[in-house]
Amino acid sequence: MNSLIVIYPYQLKDAWEDAWVFDDEQAGLAQEPFVSGADKIIGQWVKDMPTARFGFKLIFSARPFPGYQHQLDWRREEYDGNWYYSAALDMEGWLCPALFKYFETAPASIYAQCQALLKKAIE
């Protein structure tokens, strides 16, 4: 498995109250939603990124890497998913079993970086 994983979340308008979702064809995921607090954490991570709702790059890993901005720490398992805690935000979020498309087991910590995509025409 790769040490650094990249997905491109975006907001799906008019469904699930503007839910954050992502697609990953290689992992067999389409419009996979972030729910149960994970959506709120992402919203906080990108609140100062004006175009994030159209898509942004989310790089994540089970190990710290140069330039990581966020850390989530494992709390507990529930409903085949796992709860993670952001100390910086004092928020918890649940990551569904899709987590195991990227990790064999739930990592003790997840390190992440959010990057704006290059500006492109949105019509």
C-alpha positions as CSV (number, residue, x, y, z in Angstrom):
1,M,0.0,0.0,0.0
2,N,1.1,3.6,-0.6
3,S,2.4,5.6,2.2
4,L,0.7,8.8,0.9
5,I,-2.9,8.5,-0.3
6,V,-4.7,11.2,-2.4
7,I,-8.4,11.7,-2.8
8,Y,-10.4,14.7,-4.1
9,P,-13.4,15.5,-1.9
10,Y,-16.1,17.9,-3.0
11,Q,-19.5,19.0,-1.8
12,L,-22.5,17.3,-3.4
13,K,-25.1,20.0,-3.6
14,D,-28.8,19.3,-2.9
15,A,-28.2,15.9,-1.4
16,W,-27.5,15.0,2.2
17,E,-27.5,18.7,3.0
18,D,-24.4,19.6,0.9
19,A,-22.5,16.5,2.0
20,W,-18.7,16.1,1.5
21,V,-18.1,13.1,-0.8
22,F,-15.3,11.7,-2.9
23,D,-14.9,9.3,-5.8
24,D,-12.1,6.8,-6.1
25,E,-12.5,4.5,-9.1
26,Q,-9.6,2.3,-8.2
27,A,-11.1,1.6,-4.8
28,G,-14.6,1.1,-6.3
29,L,-16.1,4.2,-4.5
30,A,-18.4,6.8,-6.0
31,Q,-19.8,9.7,-4.1
32,E,-18.7,8.1,-0.9
33,P,-19.9,10.4,1.9
34,F,-18.2,11.7,5.0
35,V,-20.7,11.5,7.8
36,S,-21.1,11.6,11.6
37,G,-18.8,14.5,12.3
38,A,-16.1,13.7,9.7
39,D,-18.0,16.1,7.4
40,K,-17.8,18.8,10.0
41,I,-14.1,18.3,10.5
42,I,-13.5,18.6,6.7
43,G,-15.6,21.7,6.7
44,Q,-13.4,23.2,9.3
45,W,-10.2,22.1,7.5
46,V,-11.2,23.9,4.3
47,K,-13.2,26.8,5.7
48,D,-10.6,29.3,4.4
49,M,-10.4,27.7,0.9
50,P,-13.1,29.4,-1.2
51,T,-13.2,26.9,-4.0
52,A,-13.1,23.8,-1.8
53,R,-16.7,22.9,-2.3
54,F,-15.9,22.3,-6.0
55,G,-13.1,19.9,-5.0
56,F,-9.7,20.0,-3.2
57,K,-6.8,17.6,-2.8
58,L,-6.7,15.7,0.4
59,I,-3.4,13.9,1.1
60,F,-3.4,11.5,4.0
61,S,-1.2,8.9,5.7
62,A,-0.8,6.8,8.8
63,R,2.6,8.5,9.3
64,P,3.5,12.1,9.6
65,F,4.9,13.6,6.4
66,P,6.4,17.0,5.5
67,G,3.7,19.7,5.3
68,Y,0.9,17.8,7.0
69,Q,-1.6,20.2,8.6
70,H,-4.0,18.0,10.5
71,Q,-3.9,15.0,12.8
72,L,-6.7,12.7,13.7
73,D,-6.2,10.2,16.6
74,W,-8.1,6.9,16.8
75,R,-10.7,6.7,19.6
76,R,-12.8,3.5,19.1
77,E,-14.5,1.2,16.7
78,E,-18.2,1.3,16.1
79,Y,-20.5,-0.2,13.3
80,D,-17.5,-1.5,11.3
81,G,-16.1,2.0,11.2
82,N,-13.8,4.0,13.5
83,W,-14.1,7.2,15.4
84,Y,-11.2,9.6,15.2
85,Y,-10.5,12.8,17.2
86,S,-9.1,16.1,16.2
87,A,-7.5,17.7,19.3
88,A,-6.9,20.9,17.3
89,L,-10.7,21.2,16.7
90,D,-11.9,19.3,19.7
91,M,-14.1,17.3,17.4
92,E,-14.8,13.7,16.7
93,G,-15.7,12.1,13.3
94,W,-16.6,8.6,12.2
95,L,-14.8,7.0,9.2
96,C,-16.8,4.3,7.6
97,P,-15.5,0.9,6.5
98,A,-14.2,2.5,3.3
99,L,-11.2,3.4,5.5
100,F,-10.1,-0.2,4.9
101,K,-9.8,0.4,1.1
102,Y,-6.7,2.4,2.2
103,F,-5.4,0.8,5.3
104,E,-5.3,-2.9,6.4
105,T,-6.2,-1.9,10.0
106,A,-7.4,1.4,11.5
107,P,-4.3,3.5,12.0
108,A,-3.6,4.9,15.5
109,S,-3.3,8.4,13.8
110,I,-4.1,9.8,10.4
111,Y,-2.1,12.8,9.2
112,A,-3.6,15.0,6.5
113,Q,-2.9,18.0,4.2
114,C,-5.6,19.9,2.3
115,Q,-4.6,21.7,-0.9
116,A,-6.7,23.9,-3.2
117,L,-6.9,22.7,-6.8
118,L,-5.6,24.9,-9.6
119,K,-8.2,27.4,-10.5
120,K,-10.3,26.1,-13.4
121,A,-13.5,27.5,-15.0
122,I,-16.6,26.5,-13.2
123,E,-19.7,27.0,-15.2
